[in-house]
Amino acid sequence: MQIMFEKVKPYMGNYMLYTKKAVACIAFATLCSVVPYFLLYGMIHPLVTEGTLLWSNVLLLITGTALCLILNAVLYVKGLSYSHYSAYHTLENIRISLQQRLEKQPLGNIRNLGNGRIKNVFTDDIDNIELLLAHAIPEGLANLLIPIVVLISMFFIDWKLACLCILSLPIGILAMGVMFKVGMGKMDGYYAAGARMNNTIIEYVNGMEVVKVFNKDGESYKRFENDVKSYRDLTLDWYKVCWPWMALYSSIIPCVALFALPIGAWFVLMGWSTLSDLILVVCMSFAVGTPLLKAMSFAGKFPQLNYKIDELEKLIKDEPLKQKNKSFQGKNHSVSLSNVHFAYEEQEVIHGINLEIEEKKVTALVGASGSGKSTLAKLLVHFYDLNEGSIKIGGQDITDMNVETLNEQIAYVSQEQFLFNTSLYENIHIGRPEASRKEVLQAAKRAQCDEFLRKLPNGIDTLAGDSGKMLSGGERQRISLARALLKNAPIIVLDEATAFIDPENEEKMNEAISEIIEGKTVLIIAHRLNTIKEADKICVLRQGQIIAEGTHDSLLEECEEYKVLWKNSEDSAAWEVKA
């Protein structure tokens, strides 16, 4: 019992009591289901011994049987209500615990898991635990209790006939033990294949547009098909080694009366047992095989309980982000990066960067794709831990604060801002939950959202759609900018925040950005260099290192790489299709 609850017990908390109540209720229910066999004996015994069977006794026995069956049903239902109450609260605790651990993980770890695996964990895997908690534990234990009670009762009636009833059980139990042993050895591969298949299916469906446009049906479907076949093969392999043993114990365990009836009849003929005892034992034997088989089927699920909990915990096995719970104690809102090193997996992408982002000034990062600009922005908002070095705000290391406290100091707007499938109003309101509707509307207006909001059927109360797909890329960015405006944090990080803005609205967006950054400590990452030429400091990155810094004018004079970046930016702005 203790081993069974080893993994799940911390999540059950006080609700363990309800599981114990469930086991007790169902156990008493099962005992009530055994009593009618003894009442039946009260009717059979006079008949086979040529005794007197009074109608009053028959009615009494029938009434007792009916009451036992009613009590069995009431207690069984009550037990299941207790077990479900405990199970669903336990599942809630598991989900909340996993969510808390997940949000403390580095962003890269979360992305490596894949949307399909995360979805499968929080829904399917945890829902499967419900079956174990709500049914397997109380019903499994109760159904195990029935054959034990019945067999003990048989020994009091006639120990010889009882011994005959248990002759077939060791074979069935041995077969089940072998099945467990070979089946659990293949469990890791089975679950891993299921996880791969779920990820592939979700990725295939989500990327259908790209698949169709670039005619990748064959390649994408091949990977889809391979993962599905792999899951199929592992499942069939599991059944191949387990099914013969399952068939063996499923056919043997119910046949408790297999030896009792023929050999017991011989015992009666020899005068070693009575006919009434034989009839009663044979009747009772039917209360051994089926419940025991059901208990055994539930027993097969008990190892899965610990296994599934263990798998859920191993899913988020990496060390969480380094963070403490200190309040913000920085003397100002300047940002200092000292000897910052960072690697994705084994590949280092930031090589010893030192950078000062002065308070209430604008610092811009420019460079070719893959130079490390966006990575630095993500490090500043603590999406990842550094491999070496430190990032400080006002002299305080960002790891001294938890993520929630750090987020109060920073508003982060990226080119891929996610919108929830709620109203646009609610998506903006996330920036500062205590803000009034008037403040939300004002932020939307300052972010140049008014024009497209007026065209929507319900204005700012229109649903964003799945991942914000009801809006264009530029519109999503303006909603994200409105969210940052509402937050009004002292530090602003803009990571390609105007990447999807069309030329017609770029000027308006730049005006909105100028408003949001006024009086703030600002870090801007941009490919369109005309948007950052007024920055107080521009840093040029190449392969994870800062190779030059200065103003727009000074870099044009002194940095050849910046000249190339500026020329490319100007050329792309003037690019047009010629017939």
N, C-alpha and C positions, 0 to 999 in steps of 0.2 A: 504493500500500500504506500509506504514511504517513498520507495523508488518510483512508483507510478506518478506521484505528485512532486517529484524532485524539482523539475523544471518549471512547472506551472504554478506551484505553491506561492512564490513571491508575487505573482500577478493576481492571485485569488484574494489575498488579504482576508478580511472579515467574512467574505462570501464563501469561504471554505465551510463555514457553519451550515450554510444552506445545502451544500453538496452532501454533508453528513446527514442532514435531515432527510434529504432525498433518498439516500441509501437506506436509512432506517425505515422510512415509509414504504419503500418498495420491498424491503426485506419482510416487513410485516404483511404486506400484500401477498407475497409469495407463500408465506406460512399459511395464510388464509386459503390459498389455493390447494394446499396439501390436506387440510382438515377434511374436505369432502370425501377423500379416499377412505378415511376411517369411518365416516358416516355410512359410506357405501358398504363397508364391511359389516356394519350393524344390520343391514338388510340381507346381505348374502349369507352370513353365518347361520341364521335360523333356517334358511332354505336348504342349505346343503347338509345340515345336521338334523333335518326333520323336526326342527323346533317350531315354536309358535311365533308368527309375525303379526302383531297387532296393527290395525289401521292407524291407531293413535300414534304408535311408534313410527310408522312410515311417514305420517304427516309431520311429525316432529323432526325426523331425519331430513325430509325434503325442505322444511322450513330452515333448518340449520344450514343445509347446503346453499340455499338461496341467500341467506344472510352472509355466509362466507364469501360467496361470489360477489355480492354487492359491496361488501367491505373491501374485498380485493380490488375492485374497480375504483372505489373512492380513494383508497390509499395509493394506488398506482398513479392515478391522475394527480393527486396531491404531490406525490414524490417527483413526478415529471415537472410540475410547476416550480418546485423548489430547485430542481437541477437546471432548468432553463433560466431561472432568475439568476442563479450563480454563474451559469455559463456566459450569458450575455454581458453581465457586468465584468466578468473576467476578460472577455474579448475586448471590451471597451478599454480596460486597463492595459492590455497588450498593445492595442493600436496606439494609444496615447504614449505609452512608453517608447514604442518604436519611432513614432513621429518625433518625440523629443530627442532621441538619439540621432535620428536622421538629419534633423535640422542643425545639429552640432557637427556634422561631418563636413569635411572639405567638399567644395562644389564638384571637383573632379571625381571624387568617390561616388557621389550621387549620380553623376552622368554615366559613369562606368557601369552602374547597376542596370541602366536602361529602363525606359518607361514601362515596358512590358513586365519586367521582373518586379518592379516596385508595385505596380497595379496588382500583380498576382499575389504578392505578399500581403498587402493590406486588405484584399478582398478574398480571393479563393483560398489561400493557405490558412488564413485566420478563420474563415468560415468553416473549413474542414475541422478545425479544433472544436467548434461548437458541437459537432456530432460526437466527438470524444467526451467532452465535458457533460453535455446534456443527456446523452444516452448510454455511451459505452460504460462509464463508471457506475452510475446507479443501476442500470439494467443488467450490466455484465455481472456485477456483484450479486444482485438479487437472483438472477438466473443460475448463478453458481451455488447459491444458498439452497435452492429447491432440491437439486439432486443430493446434496449433502444431508439435508434433513430427511428426505425420503429414504435414502440408503440406511441412515442410522435407525429410522423407524422399522425398516425391513429386518434389521438385525434383532430388534426386540420381538418381532413377530416370529421369524424363523431364520436363524443365522445361516443354515445350510442353503436355503433358497436365496438369501441375500448374497452369499458368496457366488452363486451361479450368475446373479445379475451383474456382477462387476467383472466377470471374466473377460468380456469384450472391451472394457474400457481402457486397459493399458495399451492395447494395440492402437486404438484411436488416438489416445493422448500422445503416444510415441510418434505417430504420423504427423500430428500437428506440430510437435516440437521440431521435427526435421524440416517441416515447411517454414517455420519461423526462422530457423537457422539459415537456410539457403535463400529465403526471401529478403531478409534484412541485409544480406551481403550485397544485394543488387539495388538497394534503395537509393544510394548516393547517385548512381548513374541515371536512375529513373527520374529523380527530381531535377537533376541538372539538365537532362534532355527536355523535360517539361518547361523549365525556365527559358532555355534557348528558343524553343518553339514559340512561346508566348511573346518573347521579344521580337522575333522575326515577323510574326503575324501582325503585331501592332506597327512595327516599322514599315512593313509592306503596305498596309492600309493607309498609314499617314503619308507615305511617300508616293501614293498612287499617281498624283499629278506629275511628279518628276519622271516616274516610270513611263507614263504614257507619252509625255512630251519628247523624251529622249530615246524612246523606243528600246527600253531596257526590259521588256516583258520577259524575254528568255532568261537573261542573267538573274534578274530579281526572283523570278518564279523558280528558277533552279535552286537557289539558296532556300527559298520558302519550302519547296518540295523536299529538299534534303533534310531539313530540320524536322519536318513533319514525319518523314520516313524513319529518321533516327529515333524519334519518340515512339513510333509504332513498333520498331524492331526491339527496342528495350522493353516495352510493355509485353510484347509477345514472348520475349526471352524470359521475362519474369514468370509469366503464366506457364511457360514450357517446363520450367524446373519445379514450380510450386503446385501446378494443377494436379498431377498424379497423387501427391500427398493430400491435397485438399479433397479430392474425390475419395481417397481411402478413408480418412477420418469422418467425412460426411456420410459415408455409407455404413460404417461400423458403429459409430457412437450411438445412433438412434436404436440400434438393434440390441437393446439391453436384455430383452426377453428371449434372445436367440437361444441361449442355453437353459434359461430358467424354465421355459415351457416344456420341452421334451424331457429333460432330465428331472425336472420337478414332478412331472407326471409319473415317472418311474419311482421317485421317492414316495409319492402318495400310494402307489400300488404296493410298494414294499413296506408301507406303514411307518416310514421315517418322517413324513409330513402329513398334514391334513389337507383335504381338498379346499376347505375354506381359506386356509393360509395361502395355498398356491394361487387361488383366484385373486385374493387381495394383493399378493406380491406381484402377480402379473399385471394387475390394474395399476398398481403403483409404479411399475417399471416404465409405463408410458409417461410418467412425470419425471423421469430421469434423463432419457435420451434427448428429447427435443430441447428442454431447458439447458442441458449441458452443452449441446451443439450450439445453441444461441450464445451461451456464455463464452464458449470457445471462439466464436466468431468475433465477439466483442474483445476477447483477450488479444486477438490479433491486432487490434487497434491500439491497445495500451502502449506498446513500444513506440507507435507512431506519435503519441502525444508528446513524449520527451524529445523524440526525433524532430518533430516539426518545430517545437519551441527552440530547440538547439539550432536548427537551420535558420530560423528567423533572427536569432541573435548573432549567428555567424555571418549573416548577410551584411550586418553593419558592424563588422569586427574591427575595422580600422580605428586607430586612435582618433578621438574627436579633436576639433579645433582647440588649440591652446588658448584658454581664456580664464580670467578670474572675475570676480564680482565686485571690483572696485567701481566707485562712481567716477565720473569724468573729473579729473583734477588738473588738467592741463592749464598752464598759465595763459595760453592764448590758443588760437586755432591755426597756427603755422604747422606745416607737416614736414617732417624730416625723415628721409630714407638713408640709412647708413649701411654700406657694404651689403646690400641686398642680393642674395642668391636664391634662385628658385628653379626647380626642375619638375617637369611633367613626367611621372614615372622615373625613368633613368636619364632622361635627356634634359640637361640644364638649359634654360632659355633666358634667364636673367643672370648676368655675370658681374656681381659686385658693384651694383649701381649706388651712387651717392647723389642725393638730390634734395634741395631745399625748396619747398613750396611756401612762399611767404604769405603771411596773413593778409587778407583783403586785397590780394593781387591775383592776376590771372597767369597761370603757367600752362603752357601747351606742350604736348608731346607729338612729334611728327616722325615719320620714318616709313620705310617700305613695309608691305605686308609681312608679318612674321617677325618683325623687329622687337616685339615685346611690349608695345604700347598698351594694348588692352589688358595684358597680363598684369602690368604694374597697377592699372586701375583696380583690377579685381583683388590684388594683394592689399591695396589701401583700404578697401571695404571688408577685408578679412574673409574672402571666399576661400583662401588657402592659407596654410601656415608657411612661413619662410623656411628654407633649408639652412639659411645663415643670415645674420644681420638683424636689423630692427627697423620698424616704422613707428614713429612717435608723433603724437599730436600735442603741441604745446609742451613738449618734454616728457609726456606720459606715453609709455608703450601701449600700442593698441591691444596687446594680449593681456594687459592688466584689467581690461573691461570685458564684459560679456558682449555678445554680438548685439543684443538689444540696446545696450547703453551706447555702443559705438555707432549704431544706426541713428541714434538721436542727434549725432553730430554731423552726419554725412547724408546728403541726398545724391543718389546714384541714378543716372539716366543712361541707358545703353541703347544701341541700335536695334536690339532685339527684346524690347520690353514686352513682358507677358501681360495680357489682360484677361481677367477672370470672366466667365460667362455670367456676369451680372450686369446691372445697368452701368452706363458710363459714369453716372453720378457716383455710384458705389466704388468704381475703380479709381476715381480721383480721390474720393473720401478716405481711402486707405492711407493716403499721405499724412493725414492728421485726423484720426477718428473723432476727436472732440470738436472739430470745426463745424460751424453752422452751414446751412444750405447756401446762405448768401456768400460765405467765404469760398465755398466750392465753386459756385457760379462765377465768382470774380476771378478765381484761379484759372478756370476754363477760358474765360474771356482774355486774360493776359497771355495765355498760351496760344492764342489765335485759333481757338476751337469753335468760336461762334458760327463761322461761315458754314461749316459742314454739319454742325449740330442742328441748325435751322432746317436742314434738308431731311433730317431723320424723322420718322413718323412720330416718335415720342420724345424728340429732342434729347436732352441729356439723360433722360430716363430710359432710353432705348438700350436693349440688351446688346452687349459687345459681341456675342456669339462665341463659339468654341475657340479659345485662344485669341479672341479679338478679331476673328476672320471676317466679321461684318464690316470692318474698316480697312482702309488702305494702309500701307506701311507708314506713310507720312502722317495720317490721321492718328494711328496708334502712338506714334512718337509724340504728337502734340498732347494726347491724353496723358502720356507718361510725364511730359514736361509740366502739365498742369498739376499732376500729382506731386512733383518736386517743388513747384511753386507753393503749393498749399503746405507742404512740410516745413518750408522756410528754415532749413538747417544751415548752420554757419559755414559748412564746407560743401561745395558742389563738385561732383565728378560727372563730366559729360563725355561719354565714350561713343563717339560718332553719333551724337544725338540728332544731327540733321541729315543723316545718311539717306533717308527716304523722302526728304522734302523736295517737292518739285520746284523748279526755278522761279515760278510765279509766286510761291509762298516763302521762298528762302529769305527774302528781305524781312518779311513780317516775323519769321521765326528768329532771325538774328536780333531783331528788336526785342522780342520776348525774352530771348536768352540774355541780352544786355540788361534787361530789367531784373531777371532772376539772379544774376551774378553780382549785382551792385552791392558793394560792401561785403562780399563774401570771399572766402578763400577758395580759389577755383582751379581745378585741373581739367583741361580740355584735351581730348584726343580727336584728331581730325585728319581726314584725307584732303578735304577742300581747304587748302591753305589760306585762301582769301578770307575765311571765317576767323582765323586766329592771328592775322598779321598785326593786330593791335594789342596782342598779348604783351604783358610786362616781361615775360621770359619765355622763350621757345627753346626746347631741348630736342636735339636730333638724335634718334636712336638708330643703331645698326647692330643687328644680331645680338640683342640683349645688353648693349652697352651704350652709354651716352658718349657720343663723339664730339658734340659741340653744343653750346648753349649761348643765348644772347637774344637780342631783339631781331625783328624781321629784317630791318635794314642792315644791321651788323652781320647777320648770317649770310645775307645775299652777297656781302663783300668778302667774307672770310671763309665760308663753308661751301665747298664745291657740291657736296651731296645735297645740301639745302637748295642750292641753285637748281639742281636737276629736279628735285621734288617740286619746287615752285613752278618751273617750266612745264612739267607734266600736268600739274594742277591747272595751270592756265590753258594749256592745250585741250584738256578734257572739258573744261568749261565752255570753250569755243567750238567744240566738236559738233558737227551736224552731218546729216545724211544728204548726199548730193545725188541727184538723179542722173 
